[in-house]
Amino acid sequence: MSFQADSLLKTAISIVLFPFTAVNMYIRKKNATKEPGSIVNVDGRNVHTMISGEGNGNPTVILDAGLSGNCLAWCLVQPELSKFTRVVSFDRAGYGWSDTRSGLSTSQEVVNDLKIALEKMQIAPPYILVAHSFAGLNMRLFASQYPDEVSGIVLVDAVHENRYLKEEMNEERSQQYVKSVKQMRLGYITSAIGLPRLLNMPVGGRSLPAQVQDHVKHVGYTAGAYEAVYKEMLYSEESAKQVKRANSLRENLPVIAISSNNSDPTWKEQQQLLCQLTNCTKHIQTENGHSIQLENPEVVIKTILELM
């Protein structure tokens, strides 16, 4: 699949079905909400961040949401953590209130954006990196490239790179992957005419608490969000390869992996691989679903505080 060709197709559909495009634009404008955090300029693009709490000599906690997620995914975790230290959540390119990015959308681009944003906001290391699901690739790559700046990692039901490497996929996983890419492609090319809105298919957000649903009505249906999730999925194998090629994490880096109740044998096997990243890795098994930070925020908060 070619993203450039899909972009042209999306434009053509929006023009041919302009009345639907106009209605969708009106609804988007009506539901627009002001960003709850602040904007930092990264290479001419707006990157949305939420900063709360005071450092008090503790490491700054960096929160990165999973595929399709934005800073709102941490709405039950960030306020509580902020009582103890400074916390930063952010929207990757296209998600939430951040501008889209041209070109590739891989873990390396996320690392580059985050590094520049932290420097511009004058938020100095050390950092504790917290990653949910797909974001595990991003934060592991950051820790690999800036080992002296990271004092610990918390992986919240994070993926292992093998999940997105085609040579590591069994037939079932391969079919699931292709289906996901097709679904995200459909969402992207029809996003301008509002089909995903009609089908109640926001990018992330449906499982978020009522307190942020007003924001979800806006950021869950932006054209940038559908572009972001499609591109991240489309280039997910390259992100996995970047992590696989990266230097190993330092052996004494504390890593805590929190796992869901996912019974899939391959998922469980890959969770165990994450538990072997360093000599200082701890594993916490929960009975929660995939979005542990929403279902059981207490265990995520407690785990992060352990590293502090």
C-alpha positions in Angstrom: 0.0 0.0 0.0 1.2 3.5 -0.8 0.3 6.3 1.6 0.8 8.9 -1.2 -1.8 7.1 -3.4 -4.2 6.8 -0.4 -3.8 10.5 0.2 -4.8 11.3 -3.3 -7.7 8.9 -3.1 -8.9 10.6 0.2 -8.7 14.0 -1.5 -10.7 12.7 -4.5 -13.4 11.2 -2.3 -13.7 14.5 -0.3 -14.2 16.5 -3.5 -16.6 14.1 -5.2 -18.7 13.9 -2.0 -18.2 17.5 -1.0 -21.6 17.9 0.7 -20.6 15.2 3.2 -17.2 16.8 3.6 -18.8 20.2 4.4 -21.1 18.7 7.0 -18.2 16.9 8.6 -16.1 20.1 8.7 -19.0 21.9 10.4 -19.4 19.1 13.0 -15.7 19.1 13.7 -15.6 22.8 14.1 -18.7 22.7 16.4 -17.0 20.0 18.6 -13.6 21.6 18.7 -12.1 22.0 22.2 -9.1 23.9 23.4 -6.0 21.9 24.2 -5.8 21.1 27.9 -2.0 21.5 28.0 0.5 23.6 26.1 2.0 23.7 22.6 5.7 23.5 21.8 7.2 24.1 18.4 9.2 21.2 17.0 10.7 21.8 13.5 7.9 24.1 12.6 5.1 21.8 13.8 3.0 22.1 16.9 3.4 19.4 19.5 0.9 19.2 22.3 2.2 18.4 25.8 0.7 18.3 29.3 3.0 19.2 32.1 2.0 18.9 35.7 3.6 18.6 39.1 7.0 19.7 40.5 10.3 17.8 40.1 11.3 18.0 43.8 14.6 16.3 42.9 12.8 13.3 41.5 13.0 12.1 37.9 10.5 13.5 35.5 7.9 10.9 34.3 7.2 10.8 30.6 4.0 9.1 29.5 3.5 7.8 26.0 0.1 6.3 24.9 -0.4 3.3 22.7 -1.4 3.1 19.0 -4.4 5.4 18.4 -4.0 6.9 21.9 -3.2 10.5 23.0 -2.4 12.3 26.2 -6.0 11.7 27.4 -5.2 8.0 27.9 -3.3 9.0 31.1 -6.1 11.1 32.6 -6.4 8.8 35.6 -2.7 8.4 36.1 -1.1 11.8 35.5 -3.0 13.8 38.2 -2.1 11.4 40.9 1.5 11.1 39.9 1.8 14.9 39.8 1.4 14.9 43.6 4.9 13.4 43.8 6.9 14.6 40.8 6.8 16.4 37.5 4.9 14.5 34.8 4.8 15.0 31.0 2.4 13.4 28.6 2.3 14.3 24.9 0.5 13.8 21.7 2.5 12.2 18.9 2.3 13.8 15.5 -1.3 13.9 14.3 -2.9 12.7 17.5 -4.7 15.0 20.0 -3.8 18.6 19.4 -0.5 17.9 17.6 0.1 18.7 14.0 0.6 15.9 11.5 4.0 15.1 10.1 4.9 14.5 6.4 7.0 11.5 5.5 7.6 8.5 7.7 5.9 8.0 11.0 8.1 5.6 13.0 9.5 5.3 16.5 12.6 7.2 15.4 10.4 10.3 14.5 8.7 10.0 17.9 12.1 9.9 19.7 13.3 12.9 17.7 10.2 15.0 18.5 10.2 14.1 22.2 13.9 14.9 22.6 13.5 18.3 21.0 10.3 19.1 22.9 11.9 18.3 26.2 14.9 20.5 25.5 12.7 23.4 24.4 10.6 23.0 27.5 13.8 22.9 29.6 12.8 19.6 31.2 16.2 18.0 32.0 16.8 14.4 32.7 16.7 11.9 34.4 13.5 10.5 33.1 11.3 7.6 33.9 9.7 6.4 30.7 6.2 4.9 30.8 4.8 3.3 27.7 1.5 1.6 26.9 1.2 -1.0 24.2 2.8 0.2 20.9 4.5 3.0 22.6 6.8 0.5 24.2 8.8 0.6 20.9 9.1 4.3 21.1 10.3 4.5 24.7 12.7 1.6 24.4 14.3 3.3 21.4 14.6 6.5 23.4 16.3 4.7 26.3 18.6 3.0 23.9 19.7 6.2 22.2 19.9 8.3 25.4 21.0 5.7 28.1 22.4 8.3 30.5 19.1 10.3 30.6 16.8 7.4 31.6 16.6 6.1 35.1 13.8 3.5 34.6 11.1 2.2 32.2 7.6 1.0 33.0 6.0 -1.0 30.2 2.2 -1.1 30.5 1.1 -4.2 28.5 3.6 -3.1 25.9 4.3 -4.8 22.6 7.6 -6.6 21.8 9.1 -5.8 18.4 8.4 -9.3 17.2 4.7 -8.5 17.1 5.3 -6.2 14.1 8.1 -8.2 12.3 6.6 -10.1 9.5 9.1 -13.0 9.7 8.0 -13.5 13.3 4.2 -13.5 12.6 2.3 -16.8 12.5 -0.6 -17.1 10.0 -3.2 -15.9 12.5 -1.2 -12.8 13.5 -0.4 -12.0 9.8 -4.1 -12.1 8.9 -4.9 -9.9 12.0 -2.2 -7.4 11.0 -3.4 -7.1 7.4 -7.0 -6.7 8.6 -5.9 -3.9 11.0 -4.1 -2.0 8.2 -7.1 -2.3 5.9 -9.4 -1.0 8.6 -7.2 2.0 9.4 -6.8 2.7 5.7 -10.5 2.8 5.3 -10.8 5.2 8.2 -8.2 7.5 6.8 -9.5 7.7 3.2 -13.1 8.3 4.4 -12.3 10.6 7.3 -12.9 13.8 5.4 -16.5 12.8 4.5 -17.2 11.7 8.1 -17.9 8.0 7.6 -15.9 7.0 10.7 -18.0 9.5 12.7 -21.2 8.0 11.3 -20.1 4.5 12.2 -18.9 5.7 15.7 -15.3 4.8 15.1 -13.2 7.5 16.8 -9.4 7.1 16.9 -9.0 5.9 20.5 -11.3 7.4 23.2 -14.3 5.1 23.4 -12.9 3.6 26.6 -11.9 6.9 28.2 -13.7 8.2 31.3 -16.7 10.5 31.0 -14.6 13.4 32.3 -12.7 13.7 28.9 -15.4 12.7 26.5 -15.9 16.3 25.3 -12.3 16.2 24.1 -12.8 12.8 22.5 -15.7 14.2 20.4 -13.1 16.5 18.9 -9.7 14.7 18.8 -11.2 11.3 18.1 -12.5 12.4 14.7 -9.9 14.8 13.3 -8.3 14.1 9.9 -4.9 14.1 11.6 -5.8 11.4 14.0 -6.9 9.0 11.2 -3.8 9.8 9.3 -1.6 9.3 12.4 -2.9 5.9 13.3 -2.9 4.6 9.7 0.7 5.8 9.2 2.0 4.3 12.5 0.4 1.0 11.5 1.7 1.2 8.0 5.2 1.8 9.1 5.0 -0.4 12.2 7.4 -3.0 10.9 10.1 -0.3 10.4 9.6 0.9 14.0 10.1 -2.7 15.1 13.2 -3.0 13.0 14.6 0.2 14.5 14.2 -1.3 18.0 15.7 -4.6 17.0 18.7 -2.8 15.5 19.2 -0.5 18.4 21.8 -0.9 21.1 20.7 -3.1 24.1 19.5 -1.3 27.1 22.1 -1.0 29.8 22.1 -4.0 32.0 21.4 -2.2 35.3 18.4 -0.2 34.0 15.3 -0.9 36.1 12.5 -2.1 33.9 9.0 -3.1 35.2 6.6 -4.9 32.8 3.0 -4.8 33.7 1.0 -7.4 31.8 -2.7 -7.8 31.1 -4.8 -11.0 31.3 -4.3 -11.6 27.5 -4.3 -15.4 27.2 -2.9 -15.5 23.7 0.2 -17.8 23.9 2.3 -15.5 21.6 1.4 -12.4 23.5 2.4 -14.1 26.8 5.6 -15.3 25.3 6.5 -11.8 24.1 5.7 -10.4 27.5 8.3 -12.8 28.9 10.8 -11.5 26.4 10.2 -8.0 27.7 11.1 -9.3 31.1 14.6 -10.2 29.8 15.5 -6.7 28.6 17.9 -6.0 31.5 19.3 -7.7 34.6 17.0 -5.4 36.7 13.6 -6.3 35.2 10.5 -7.0 37.3 7.2 -8.5 36.0 3.7 -7.7 37.3 0.9 -9.9 36.1 -2.6 -8.4 36.4 -6.1 -9.6 35.7 -7.0 -6.5 33.8 -7.6 -5.9 30.1 -5.2 -4.2 27.7 -5.7 -0.6 28.9 -4.4 -1.2 32.4 -3.9 2.5 33.0 -7.6 3.0 32.7 -8.9 -0.2 34.3 -6.4 -0.2 37.2 -4.6 3.1 37.3 -3.5 2.3 40.9 -1.2 -0.4 39.9 0.5 1.8 37.3 0.9 4.7 39.7 2.3 2.4 42.4 4.7 0.8 40.0 6.0 4.2 38.8 6.5 5.4 42.3 8.5 2.3 43.1 11.1 3.4 40.5 11.2 6.9 42.1 
